[in-house]
Amino acid sequence: MAGIIGMAGEWRFGQVNQVFLSAPRRWQVVTVKTIIYLGVGAVYGVAAAATATATAWGWYRAKGLTLPFDRSAVWLTVVGCVAVAALFGVLGVAIGAVVRKPVPALVGALAWTVLVEPALFAAAPDVFRRLPGIASLSLRGQPAEHLLPAGAAAVLLGVIAVALAAGVRLVERDDVTG
């Protein structure tokens, strides 16, 4: 979401003219925003993973159990959560570069993630298991039977590459003065 706001906000608030006048190679602006929101997503992911781990630890303690920190599945889930958050930061930049209006981009991204993708997956799991949201679940180790983590990472990276290429193409070719 932050990537969408960061990229599409340039158009929404009319700052895109100044940005591209000061950096006429527009692809460089998209590249820098991609790197920044990769980091922002990673910070969000670390914060979310730390909060979830602390909550799980408290819940386990309340039940008289110990959180199995010695199990690799716990750490793979934590690392997967951070990776997904970082990658979704980059995907947000790509969506913002394509859509350029923050509200429709945010609503569209949320609707896709919460409504469309789960409905498609429920209708035909074998066909739609390679959608980005489902792949992110597999990368976080949740329904691991749907897609292996390496395949999930490949799906996410492929979607991001295509979306970024489309975003850079649109940013490079379109007039920003109108």
TORDO-224088 format. One record per residue: residue in one letter; z, y, x of N, C-alpha, C in turn. Coordinates in steps of 0.1 Angstrom, whole numbers. Atoms other than C-alpha are relative to their C-alpha. Layout:
REM residues N
<gugu resn="A" n_w="Z" n_v="Y" n_u="X" ca_w="Z" ca_v="Y" ca_u="X" c_w="Z" c_v="Y" c_u="X"/>
...
***
This chain:
REM residues 178
<gugu resn="M" n_w="0" n_v="-12" n_u="8" ca_w="0" ca_v="0" ca_u="0" c_w="0" c_v="13" c_u="9"/>
<gugu resn="A" n_w="0" n_v="-12" n_u="-8" ca_w="8" ca_v="24" ca_u="28" c_w="-13" c_v="3" c_u="6"/>
<gugu resn="G" n_w="13" n_v="-2" n_u="-6" ca_w="-26" ca_v="18" ca_u="44" c_w="-10" c_v="6" c_u="-10"/>
<gugu resn="I" n_w="8" n_v="-6" n_u="10" ca_w="-43" ca_v="27" ca_u="11" c_w="3" c_v="15" c_u="-1"/>
<gugu resn="I" n_w="-4" n_v="-14" n_u="2" ca_w="-23" ca_v="59" ca_u="7" c_w="-4" c_v="8" c_u="13"/>
<gugu resn="G" n_w="4" n_v="-7" n_u="-12" ca_w="-29" ca_v="68" ca_u="44" c_w="-14" c_v="3" c_u="1"/>
<gugu resn="M" n_w="14" n_v="-3" n_u="-1" ca_w="-66" ca_v="64" ca_u="42" c_w="-6" c_v="7" c_u="-11"/>
<gugu resn="A" n_w="6" n_v="-7" n_u="12" ca_w="-75" ca_v="74" ca_u="7" c_w="6" c_v="13" c_u="-2"/>
<gugu resn="G" n_w="-7" n_v="-13" n_u="2" ca_w="-50" ca_v="103" ca_u="8" c_w="-8" c_v="11" c_u="7"/>
<gugu resn="E" n_w="8" n_v="-10" n_u="-6" ca_w="-73" ca_v="120" ca_u="32" c_w="-10" c_v="7" c_u="-9"/>
<gugu resn="W" n_w="10" n_v="-6" n_u="9" ca_w="-99" ca_v="124" ca_u="5" c_w="7" c_v="6" c_u="-12"/>
<gugu resn="R" n_w="-7" n_v="-5" n_u="11" ca_w="-74" ca_v="130" ca_u="-23" c_w="5" c_v="14" c_u="2"/>
<gugu resn="F" n_w="-6" n_v="-13" n_u="-2" ca_w="-58" ca_v="160" ca_u="-7" c_w="-10" c_v="9" c_u="8"/>
<gugu resn="G" n_w="10" n_v="-9" n_u="-6" ca_w="-90" ca_v="174" ca_u="9" c_w="1" c_v="1" c_u="15"/>
<gugu resn="Q" n_w="-2" n_v="0" n_u="-14" ca_w="-79" ca_v="167" ca_u="45" c_w="-11" c_v="-6" c_u="8"/>
<gugu resn="V" n_w="10" n_v="7" n_u="-7" ca_w="-109" ca_v="146" ca_u="53" c_w="-10" c_v="9" c_u="8"/>
<gugu resn="N" n_w="9" n_v="-9" n_u="-7" ca_w="-131" ca_v="176" ca_u="62" c_w="6" c_v="4" c_u="14"/>
<gugu resn="Q" n_w="-7" n_v="-4" n_u="-13" ca_w="-106" ca_v="188" ca_u="89" c_w="1" c_v="-12" c_u="10"/>
<gugu resn="V" n_w="-1" n_v="12" n_u="-9" ca_w="-101" ca_v="152" ca_u="102" c_w="-13" c_v="-3" c_u="7"/>
<gugu resn="F" n_w="13" n_v="4" n_u="-6" ca_w="-138" ca_v="145" ca_u="107" c_w="-6" c_v="12" c_u="8"/>
<gugu resn="L" n_w="5" n_v="-11" n_u="-8" ca_w="-145" ca_v="180" ca_u="121" c_w="7" c_v="-1" c_u="14"/>
<gugu resn="S" n_w="-7" n_v="1" n_u="-13" ca_w="-118" ca_v="174" ca_u="148" c_w="-3" c_v="-13" c_u="7"/>
<gugu resn="A" n_w="3" n_v="13" n_u="-5" ca_w="-129" ca_v="138" ca_u="153" c_w="-14" c_v="-5" c_u="-6"/>
<gugu resn="P" n_w="13" n_v="2" n_u="7" ca_w="-167" ca_v="136" ca_u="145" c_w="-4" c_v="-15" c_u="0"/>
<gugu resn="R" n_w="3" n_v="14" n_u="0" ca_w="-169" ca_v="99" ca_u="154" c_w="9" c_v="-7" c_u="-10"/>
<gugu resn="R" n_w="-8" n_v="4" n_u="11" ca_w="-156" ca_v="87" ca_u="121" c_w="6" c_v="-14" c_u="1"/>
<gugu resn="W" n_w="-5" n_v="13" n_u="-2" ca_w="-153" ca_v="51" ca_u="130" c_w="13" c_v="0" c_u="9"/>
<gugu resn="Q" n_w="-12" n_v="0" n_u="-8" ca_w="-127" ca_v="61" ca_u="156" c_w="13" c_v="4" c_u="-9"/>
<gugu resn="V" n_w="-11" n_v="-4" n_u="9" ca_w="-105" ca_v="77" ca_u="128" c_w="4" c_v="-13" c_u="-8"/>
<gugu resn="V" n_w="-3" n_v="12" n_u="7" ca_w="-107" ca_v="44" ca_u="109" c_w="7" c_v="-10" c_u="9"/>
<gugu resn="T" n_w="-7" n_v="8" n_u="-10" ca_w="-98" ca_v="25" ca_u="140" c_w="14" c_v="4" c_u="3"/>
<gugu resn="V" n_w="-14" n_v="-5" n_u="-3" ca_w="-68" ca_v="46" ca_u="148" c_w="9" c_v="-2" c_u="-12"/>
<gugu resn="K" n_w="-8" n_v="2" n_u="12" ca_w="-56" ca_v="44" ca_u="112" c_w="3" c_v="-15" c_u="-2"/>
<gugu resn="T" n_w="-2" n_v="14" n_u="0" ca_w="-61" ca_v="6" ca_u="114" c_w="11" c_v="-4" c_u="9"/>
<gugu resn="I" n_w="-10" n_v="3" n_u="-10" ca_w="-39" ca_v="4" ca_u="145" c_w="14" c_v="5" c_u="-5"/>
<gugu resn="I" n_w="-13" n_v="-6" n_u="5" ca_w="-12" ca_v="27" ca_u="130" c_w="5" c_v="-8" c_u="-12"/>
<gugu resn="Y" n_w="-5" n_v="7" n_u="12" ca_w="-10" ca_v="8" ca_u="97" c_w="2" c_v="-15" c_u="3"/>
<gugu resn="L" n_w="-4" n_v="13" n_u="-5" ca_w="-10" ca_v="-25" ca_u="115" c_w="15" c_v="0" c_u="4"/>
<gugu resn="G" n_w="-14" n_v="-2" n_u="-4" ca_w="22" ca_v="-13" ca_u="131" c_w="9" c_v="3" c_u="-12"/>
<gugu resn="V" n_w="-8" n_v="-3" n_u="11" ca_w="35" ca_v="2" ca_u="99" c_w="3" c_v="-12" c_u="-9"/>
<gugu resn="G" n_w="-1" n_v="13" n_u="7" ca_w="29" ca_v="-31" ca_u="81" c_w="10" c_v="-9" c_u="7"/>
<gugu resn="A" n_w="-9" n_v="8" n_u="-8" ca_w="47" ca_v="-49" ca_u="109" c_w="14" c_v="4" c_u="-2"/>
<gugu resn="V" n_w="-14" n_v="-6" n_u="2" ca_w="77" ca_v="-26" ca_u="106" c_w="5" c_v="-4" c_u="-14"/>
<gugu resn="Y" n_w="-4" n_v="4" n_u="14" ca_w="78" ca_v="-32" ca_u="68" c_w="3" c_v="-15" c_u="0"/>
<gugu resn="G" n_w="-2" n_v="14" n_u="0" ca_w="75" ca_v="-69" ca_u="74" c_w="13" c_v="-4" c_u="7"/>
<gugu resn="V" n_w="-13" n_v="3" n_u="-7" ca_w="104" ca_v="-70" ca_u="99" c_w="11" c_v="4" c_u="-9"/>
<gugu resn="A" n_w="-10" n_v="-4" n_u="9" ca_w="125" ca_v="-50" ca_u="75" c_w="2" c_v="-9" c_u="-11"/>
<gugu resn="A" n_w="-1" n_v="9" n_u="12" ca_w="117" ca_v="-73" ca_u="46" c_w="5" c_v="-13" c_u="5"/>
<gugu resn="A" n_w="-5" n_v="13" n_u="-5" ca_w="122" ca_v="-104" ca_u="67" c_w="15" c_v="0" c_u="3"/>
<gugu resn="A" n_w="-14" n_v="-1" n_u="-3" ca_w="155" ca_v="-92" ca_u="80" c_w="9" c_v="1" c_u="-12"/>
<gugu resn="T" n_w="-7" n_v="-1" n_u="13" ca_w="167" ca_v="-83" ca_u="45" c_w="0" c_v="-13" c_u="-7"/>
<gugu resn="A" n_w="0" n_v="13" n_u="6" ca_w="156" ca_v="-116" ca_u="31" c_w="8" c_v="-10" c_u="7"/>
<gugu resn="T" n_w="-8" n_v="9" n_u="-8" ca_w="172" ca_v="-135" ca_u="59" c_w="15" c_v="2" c_u="-2"/>
<gugu resn="A" n_w="-14" n_v="-4" n_u="2" ca_w="205" ca_v="-116" ca_u="55" c_w="4" c_v="-4" c_u="-14"/>
<gugu resn="T" n_w="-3" n_v="4" n_u="13" ca_w="204" ca_v="-122" ca_u="18" c_w="1" c_v="-15" c_u="-2"/>
<gugu resn="A" n_w="-1" n_v="14" n_u="0" ca_w="197" ca_v="-159" ca_u="22" c_w="12" c_v="-5" c_u="7"/>
<gugu resn="W" n_w="-12" n_v="4" n_u="-7" ca_w="224" ca_v="-162" ca_u="48" c_w="13" c_v="2" c_u="-8"/>
<gugu resn="G" n_w="-11" n_v="-2" n_u="9" ca_w="249" ca_v="-146" ca_u="24" c_w="1" c_v="-10" c_u="-11"/>
<gugu resn="W" n_w="1" n_v="10" n_u="11" ca_w="238" ca_v="-169" ca_u="-4" c_w="5" c_v="-13" c_u="5"/>
<gugu resn="Y" n_w="-4" n_v="13" n_u="-6" ca_w="242" ca_v="-199" ca_u="18" c_w="15" c_v="0" c_u="3"/>
<gugu resn="R" n_w="-14" n_v="-1" n_u="-4" ca_w="276" ca_v="-188" ca_u="30" c_w="9" c_v="-1" c_u="-13"/>
<gugu resn="A" n_w="-8" n_v="1" n_u="12" ca_w="288" ca_v="-183" ca_u="-6" c_w="0" c_v="-14" c_u="-6"/>
<gugu resn="K" n_w="0" n_v="14" n_u="5" ca_w="278" ca_v="-219" ca_u="-14" c_w="6" c_v="-9" c_u="10"/>
<gugu resn="G" n_w="-6" n_v="8" n_u="-10" ca_w="296" ca_v="-231" ca_u="17" c_w="-10" c_v="-7" c_u="9"/>
<gugu resn="L" n_w="10" n_v="6" n_u="-8" ca_w="264" ca_v="-240" ca_u="35" c_w="-4" c_v="9" c_u="12"/>
<gugu resn="T" n_w="4" n_v="-9" n_u="-11" ca_w="248" ca_v="-227" ca_u="67" c_w="-16" c_v="0" c_u="-1"/>
<gugu resn="L" n_w="14" n_v="-2" n_u="0" ca_w="213" ca_v="-213" ca_u="69" c_w="-6" c_v="-8" c_u="12"/>
<gugu resn="P" n_w="5" n_v="9" n_u="-11" ca_w="192" ca_v="-238" ca_u="90" c_w="-8" c_v="8" c_u="10"/>
<gugu resn="F" n_w="8" n_v="-7" n_u="-10" ca_w="182" ca_v="-214" ca_u="118" c_w="-6" c_v="-9" c_u="11"/>
<gugu resn="D" n_w="6" n_v="9" n_u="-10" ca_w="175" ca_v="-244" ca_u="140" c_w="-13" c_v="-6" c_u="-4"/>
<gugu resn="R" n_w="12" n_v="6" n_u="5" ca_w="146" ca_v="-254" ca_u="118" c_w="-12" c_v="9" c_u="3"/>
<gugu resn="S" n_w="11" n_v="-8" n_u="-3" ca_w="112" ca_v="-242" ca_u="128" c_w="-6" c_v="6" c_u="-13"/>
<gugu resn="A" n_w="5" n_v="-5" n_u="12" ca_w="102" ca_v="-237" ca_u="92" c_w="6" c_v="13" c_u="-4"/>
<gugu resn="V" n_w="-7" n_v="-13" n_u="3" ca_w="127" ca_v="-209" ca_u="88" c_w="-7" c_v="11" c_u="8"/>
<gugu resn="W" n_w="6" n_v="-10" n_u="-9" ca_w="112" ca_v="-190" ca_u="118" c_w="-15" c_v="2" c_u="-3"/>
<gugu resn="L" n_w="14" n_v="-1" n_u="3" ca_w="76" ca_v="-198" ca_u="109" c_w="-2" c_v="9" c_u="-13"/>
<gugu resn="T" n_w="0" n_v="-8" n_u="12" ca_w="83" ca_v="-183" ca_u="74" c_w="2" c_v="15" c_u="3"/>
<gugu resn="V" n_w="-3" n_v="-14" n_u="-4" ca_w="98" ca_v="-151" ca_u="90" c_w="-11" c_v="6" c_u="7"/>
<gugu resn="V" n_w="11" n_v="-5" n_u="-7" ca_w="70" ca_v="-147" ca_u="114" c_w="-13" c_v="2" c_u="-9"/>
<gugu resn="G" n_w="11" n_v="-1" n_u="10" ca_w="44" ca_v="-154" ca_u="86" c_w="2" c_v="12" c_u="-8"/>
<gugu resn="C" n_w="-2" n_v="-12" n_u="8" ca_w="60" ca_v="-127" ca_u="65" c_w="-3" c_v="13" c_u="7"/>
<gugu resn="V" n_w="3" n_v="-12" n_u="-8" ca_w="58" ca_v="-101" ca_u="93" c_w="-16" c_v="1" c_u="2"/>
<gugu resn="A" n_w="15" n_v="0" n_u="-2" ca_w="21" ca_v="-111" ca_u="100" c_w="-7" c_v="4" c_u="-12"/>
<gugu resn="V" n_w="7" n_v="-3" n_u="12" ca_w="11" ca_v="-109" ca_u="64" c_w="2" c_v="15" c_u="-3"/>
<gugu resn="A" n_w="-2" n_v="-15" n_u="3" ca_w="27" ca_v="-74" ca_u="60" c_w="-8" c_v="8" c_u="9"/>
<gugu resn="A" n_w="9" n_v="-8" n_u="-10" ca_w="9" ca_v="-62" ca_u="92" c_w="-15" c_v="-1" c_u="-5"/>
<gugu resn="L" n_w="14" n_v="1" n_u="4" ca_w="-24" ca_v="-76" ca_u="80" c_w="-3" c_v="7" c_u="-13"/>
<gugu resn="F" n_w="2" n_v="-7" n_u="13" ca_w="-20" ca_v="-62" ca_u="45" c_w="0" c_v="15" c_u="3"/>
<gugu resn="G" n_w="1" n_v="-14" n_u="-4" ca_w="-14" ca_v="-28" ca_u="62" c_w="-14" c_v="4" c_u="3"/>
<gugu resn="V" n_w="13" n_v="-2" n_u="-4" ca_w="-48" ca_v="-31" ca_u="77" c_w="-10" c_v="-1" c_u="-12"/>
<gugu resn="L" n_w="9" n_v="1" n_u="12" ca_w="-64" ca_v="-43" ca_u="45" c_w="1" c_v="12" c_u="-9"/>
<gugu resn="G" n_w="-2" n_v="-12" n_u="8" ca_w="-49" ca_v="-13" ca_u="28" c_w="-9" c_v="12" c_u="5"/>
<gugu resn="V" n_w="9" n_v="-10" n_u="-6" ca_w="-68" ca_v="10" ca_u="53" c_w="-14" c_v="-3" c_u="-5"/>
<gugu resn="A" n_w="13" n_v="4" n_u="4" ca_w="-100" ca_v="-9" ca_u="44" c_w="-3" c_v="4" c_u="-14"/>
<gugu resn="I" n_w="2" n_v="-3" n_u="14" ca_w="-95" ca_v="-6" ca_u="7" c_w="0" c_v="15" c_u="-2"/>
<gugu resn="G" n_w="0" n_v="-14" n_u="1" ca_w="-87" ca_v="31" ca_u="11" c_w="-12" c_v="6" c_u="5"/>
<gugu resn="A" n_w="12" n_v="-5" n_u="-5" ca_w="-118" ca_v="37" ca_u="31" c_w="-12" c_v="-3" c_u="-10"/>
<gugu resn="V" n_w="10" n_v="3" n_u="10" ca_w="-139" ca_v="20" ca_u="4" c_w="1" c_v="8" c_u="-13"/>
<gugu resn="V" n_w="-3" n_v="-6" n_u="14" ca_w="-123" ca_v="34" ca_u="-28" c_w="2" c_v="15" c_u="1"/>
<gugu resn="R" n_w="-2" n_v="-15" n_u="-3" ca_w="-111" ca_v="68" ca_u="-14" c_w="8" c_v="7" c_u="-11"/>
<gugu resn="K" n_w="-9" n_v="-7" n_u="10" ca_w="-90" ca_v="76" ca_u="-45" c_w="13" c_v="-9" c_u="0"/>
<gugu resn="P" n_w="-12" n_v="8" n_u="-2" ca_w="-54" ca_v="65" ca_u="-40" c_w="5" c_v="-7" c_u="-13"/>
<gugu resn="V" n_w="-5" n_v="6" n_u="12" ca_w="-44" ca_v="58" ca_u="-76" c_w="-9" c_v="-12" c_u="-4"/>
<gugu resn="P" n_w="8" n_v="11" n_u="3" ca_w="-74" ca_v="36" ca_u="-85" c_w="1" c_v="-12" c_u="10"/>
<gugu resn="A" n_w="-1" n_v="10" n_u="-11" ca_w="-71" ca_v="18" ca_u="-51" c_w="13" c_v="-7" c_u="-1"/>
<gugu resn="L" n_w="-13" n_v="7" n_u="1" ca_w="-34" ca_v="11" ca_u="-56" c_w="0" c_v="-9" c_u="-12"/>
<gugu resn="V" n_w="0" n_v="8" n_u="12" ca_w="-38" ca_v="0" ca_u="-92" c_w="-9" c_v="-12" c_u="1"/>
<gugu resn="G" n_w="9" n_v="12" n_u="-2" ca_w="-68" ca_v="-22" ca_u="-83" c_w="6" c_v="-10" c_u="9"/>
<gugu resn="A" n_w="-6" n_v="10" n_u="-9" ca_w="-50" ca_v="-38" ca_u="-54" c_w="11" c_v="-7" c_u="-6"/>
<gugu resn="L" n_w="-11" n_v="7" n_u="7" ca_w="-19" ca_v="-45" ca_u="-74" c_w="-5" c_v="-9" c_u="-11"/>
<gugu resn="A" n_w="5" n_v="9" n_u="11" ca_w="-39" ca_v="-58" ca_u="-104" c_w="-6" c_v="-13" c_u="6"/>
<gugu resn="W" n_w="6" n_v="12" n_u="-6" ca_w="-59" ca_v="-81" ca_u="-81" c_w="11" c_v="-9" c_u="5"/>
<gugu resn="T" n_w="-10" n_v="9" n_u="-5" ca_w="-28" ca_v="-94" ca_u="-64" c_w="9" c_v="-6" c_u="-10"/>
<gugu resn="V" n_w="-9" n_v="5" n_u="9" ca_w="-6" ca_v="-98" ca_u="-94" c_w="-6" c_v="-7" c_u="-12"/>
<gugu resn="L" n_w="6" n_v="5" n_u="12" ca_w="-30" ca_v="-106" ca_u="-122" c_w="-12" c_v="-9" c_u="3"/>
<gugu resn="V" n_w="13" n_v="7" n_u="-2" ca_w="-65" ca_v="-116" ca_u="-111" c_w="1" c_v="-13" c_u="8"/>
<gugu resn="E" n_w="0" n_v="11" n_u="-9" ca_w="-59" ca_v="-138" ca_u="-81" c_w="9" c_v="-12" c_u="-6"/>
<gugu resn="P" n_w="-7" n_v="11" n_u="5" ca_w="-31" ca_v="-159" ca_u="-97" c_w="-7" c_v="-7" c_u="-12"/>
<gugu resn="A" n_w="7" n_v="6" n_u="12" ca_w="-52" ca_v="-164" ca_u="-129" c_w="-12" c_v="-9" c_u="5"/>
<gugu resn="L" n_w="11" n_v="7" n_u="-6" ca_w="-82" ca_v="-175" ca_u="-108" c_w="5" c_v="-13" c_u="6"/>
<gugu resn="F" n_w="-6" n_v="11" n_u="-7" ca_w="-60" ca_v="-198" ca_u="-87" c_w="5" c_v="-11" c_u="-11"/>
<gugu resn="A" n_w="-5" n_v="9" n_u="10" ca_w="-44" ca_v="-213" ca_u="-118" c_w="-11" c_v="-7" c_u="-7"/>
<gugu resn="A" n_w="11" n_v="6" n_u="7" ca_w="-78" ca_v="-220" ca_u="-134" c_w="-7" c_v="-10" c_u="9"/>
<gugu resn="A" n_w="7" n_v="9" n_u="-8" ca_w="-93" ca_v="-237" ca_u="-104" c_w="6" c_v="1" c_u="15"/>
<gugu resn="P" n_w="-7" n_v="-2" n_u="-13" ca_w="-69" ca_v="-241" ca_u="-74" c_w="-9" c_v="-5" c_u="12"/>
<gugu resn="D" n_w="9" n_v="4" n_u="-12" ca_w="-95" ca_v="-260" ca_u="-52" c_w="-10" c_v="10" c_u="3"/>
<gugu resn="V" n_w="11" n_v="-10" n_u="-3" ca_w="-121" ca_v="-233" ca_u="-56" c_w="6" c_v="13" c_u="5"/>
<gugu resn="F" n_w="-6" n_v="-14" n_u="-3" ca_w="-98" ca_v="-202" ca_u="-53" c_w="11" c_v="0" c_u="9"/>
<gugu resn="R" n_w="-11" n_v="0" n_u="-9" ca_w="-73" ca_v="-213" ca_u="-27" c_w="-3" c_v="9" c_u="12"/>
<gugu resn="R" n_w="3" n_v="-9" n_u="-12" ca_w="-91" ca_v="-191" ca_u="-1" c_w="-1" c_v="14" c_u="-4"/>
<gugu resn="L" n_w="-1" n_v="-14" n_u="3" ca_w="-84" ca_v="-158" ca_u="-18" c_w="11" c_v="6" c_u="9"/>
<gugu resn="P" n_w="-9" n_v="-6" n_u="-9" ca_w="-64" ca_v="-133" ca_u="3" c_w="15" c_v="-2" c_u="-4"/>
<gugu resn="G" n_w="-14" n_v="2" n_u="5" ca_w="-32" ca_v="-135" ca_u="-18" c_w="5" c_v="-14" c_u="2"/>
<gugu resn="I" n_w="-4" n_v="14" n_u="-1" ca_w="-31" ca_v="-172" ca_u="-19" c_w="1" c_v="-4" c_u="15"/>
<gugu resn="A" n_w="-1" n_v="2" n_u="-14" ca_w="-39" ca_v="-173" ca_u="18" c_w="13" c_v="5" c_u="6"/>
<gugu resn="S" n_w="-12" n_v="-6" n_u="-6" ca_w="-10" ca_v="-150" ca_u="25" c_w="12" c_v="-8" c_u="-4"/>
<gugu resn="L" n_w="-11" n_v="9" n_u="4" ca_w="13" ca_v="-174" ca_u="6" c_w="1" c_v="-12" c_u="10"/>
<gugu resn="S" n_w="1" n_v="11" n_u="-10" ca_w="1" ca_v="-202" ca_u="29" c_w="4" c_v="4" c_u="14"/>
<gugu resn="L" n_w="-3" n_v="-5" n_u="-13" ca_w="5" ca_v="-181" ca_u="60" c_w="15" c_v="2" c_u="1"/>
<gugu resn="R" n_w="-14" n_v="-1" n_u="1" ca_w="41" ca_v="-175" ca_u="49" c_w="7" c_v="-13" c_u="-1"/>
<gugu resn="G" n_w="-6" n_v="13" n_u="1" ca_w="46" ca_v="-212" ca_u="45" c_w="5" c_v="-4" c_u="-13"/>
<gugu resn="Q" n_w="-5" n_v="4" n_u="13" ca_w="51" ca_v="-213" ca_u="8" c_w="-7" c_v="-12" c_u="-6"/>
<gugu resn="P" n_w="6" n_v="13" n_u="5" ca_w="26" ca_v="-236" ca_u="-9" c_w="-9" c_v="-5" c_u="12"/>
<gugu resn="A" n_w="8" n_v="4" n_u="-12" ca_w="15" ca_v="-251" ca_u="25" c_w="-11" c_v="-10" c_u="-3"/>
<gugu resn="E" n_w="10" n_v="10" n_u="3" ca_w="-5" ca_v="-278" ca_u="7" c_w="-13" c_v="6" c_u="-4"/>
<gugu resn="H" n_w="13" n_v="-7" n_u="5" ca_w="-31" ca_v="-252" ca_u="-5" c_w="-9" c_v="3" c_u="12"/>
<gugu resn="L" n_w="8" n_v="-5" n_u="-11" ca_w="-42" ca_v="-240" ca_u="29" c_w="9" c_v="0" c_u="13"/>
<gugu resn="L" n_w="-8" n_v="0" n_u="-12" ca_w="-29" ca_v="-246" ca_u="65" c_w="1" c_v="15" c_u="5"/>
<gugu resn="P" n_w="-2" n_v="-13" n_u="-5" ca_w="-16" ca_v="-215" ca_u="83" c_w="-12" c_v="5" c_u="8"/>
<gugu resn="A" n_w="12" n_v="-4" n_u="-8" ca_w="-46" ca_v="-214" ca_u="107" c_w="-11" c_v="4" c_u="-9"/>
<gugu resn="G" n_w="11" n_v="-3" n_u="10" ca_w="-70" ca_v="-215" ca_u="78" c_w="4" c_v="13" c_u="-8"/>
<gugu resn="A" n_w="-5" n_v="-12" n_u="8" ca_w="-49" ca_v="-188" ca_u="59" c_w="-2" c_v="12" c_u="9"/>
<gugu resn="A" n_w="2" n_v="-11" n_u="-9" ca_w="-50" ca_v="-166" ca_u="90" c_w="-15" c_v="4" c_u="1"/>
<gugu resn="A" n_w="14" n_v="-2" n_u="-1" ca_w="-88" ca_v="-171" ca_u="92" c_w="-5" c_v="7" c_u="-13"/>
<gugu resn="V" n_w="4" n_v="-6" n_u="13" ca_w="-92" ca_v="-162" ca_u="55" c_w="3" c_v="15" c_u="0"/>
<gugu resn="L" n_w="-4" n_v="-14" n_u="0" ca_w="-72" ca_v="-130" ca_u="58" c_w="-7" c_v="8" c_u="10"/>
<gugu resn="L" n_w="8" n_v="-8" n_u="-10" ca_w="-89" ca_v="-119" ca_u="90" c_w="-14" c_v="2" c_u="-4"/>
<gugu resn="G" n_w="14" n_v="-1" n_u="5" ca_w="-123" ca_v="-126" ca_u="75" c_w="-1" c_v="11" c_u="-11"/>
<gugu resn="V" n_w="0" n_v="-10" n_u="11" ca_w="-115" ca_v="-106" ca_u="43" c_w="2" c_v="14" c_u="6"/>
<gugu resn="I" n_w="-3" n_v="-13" n_u="-7" ca_w="-101" ca_v="-78" ca_u="65" c_w="-12" c_v="5" c_u="7"/>
<gugu resn="A" n_w="12" n_v="-4" n_u="-8" ca_w="-132" ca_v="-78" ca_u="88" c_w="-11" c_v="5" c_u="-9"/>
<gugu resn="V" n_w="11" n_v="-4" n_u="9" ca_w="-156" ca_v="-76" ca_u="59" c_w="4" c_v="14" c_u="-7"/>
<gugu resn="A" n_w="-4" n_v="-12" n_u="6" ca_w="-136" ca_v="-49" ca_u="41" c_w="0" c_v="12" c_u="9"/>
<gugu resn="L" n_w="1" n_v="-11" n_u="-9" ca_w="-132" ca_v="-28" ca_u="72" c_w="-14" c_v="4" c_u="4"/>
<gugu resn="A" n_w="14" n_v="-3" n_u="-3" ca_w="-169" ca_v="-31" ca_u="80" c_w="-6" c_v="8" c_u="-11"/>
<gugu resn="A" n_w="5" n_v="-7" n_u="11" ca_w="-177" ca_v="-19" ca_u="45" c_w="6" c_v="14" c_u="0"/>
<gugu resn="G" n_w="-6" n_v="-13" n_u="0" ca_w="-152" ca_v="9" ca_u="48" c_w="-5" c_v="9" c_u="11"/>
<gugu resn="V" n_w="6" n_v="-8" n_u="-11" ca_w="-165" ca_v="21" ca_u="82" c_w="-14" c_v="4" c_u="-4"/>
<gugu resn="R" n_w="14" n_v="-4" n_u="4" ca_w="-200" ca_v="20" ca_u="69" c_w="-1" c_v="11" c_u="-10"/>
<gugu resn="L" n_w="0" n_v="-10" n_u="10" ca_w="-192" ca_v="41" ca_u="39" c_w="6" c_v="13" c_u="6"/>
<gugu resn="V" n_w="-5" n_v="-12" n_u="-6" ca_w="-171" ca_v="66" ca_u="59" c_w="-10" c_v="6" c_u="10"/>
<gugu resn="E" n_w="10" n_v="-5" n_u="-9" ca_w="-198" ca_v="69" ca_u="85" c_w="-12" c_v="7" c_u="-7"/>
<gugu resn="R" n_w="12" n_v="-5" n_u="6" ca_w="-226" ca_v="76" ca_u="61" c_w="2" c_v="10" c_u="-11"/>
<gugu resn="D" n_w="-2" n_v="-9" n_u="11" ca_w="-211" ca_v="96" ca_u="33" c_w="3" c_v="14" c_u="4"/>
<gugu resn="D" n_w="-3" n_v="-14" n_u="-2" ca_w="-209" ca_v="134" ca_u="30" c_w="14" c_v="2" c_u="-5"/>
<gugu resn="V" n_w="-14" n_v="-2" n_u="4" ca_w="-173" ca_v="146" ca_u="29" c_w="2" c_v="15" c_u="-5"/>
<gugu resn="T" n_w="-2" n_v="-14" n_u="4" ca_w="-180" ca_v="182" ca_u="20" c_w="0" c_v="2" c_u="-15"/>
<gugu resn="G" n_w="1" n_v="-1" n_u="14" ca_w="-185" ca_v="175" ca_u="-17" c_w="12" c_v="-3" c_u="-8"/>
***
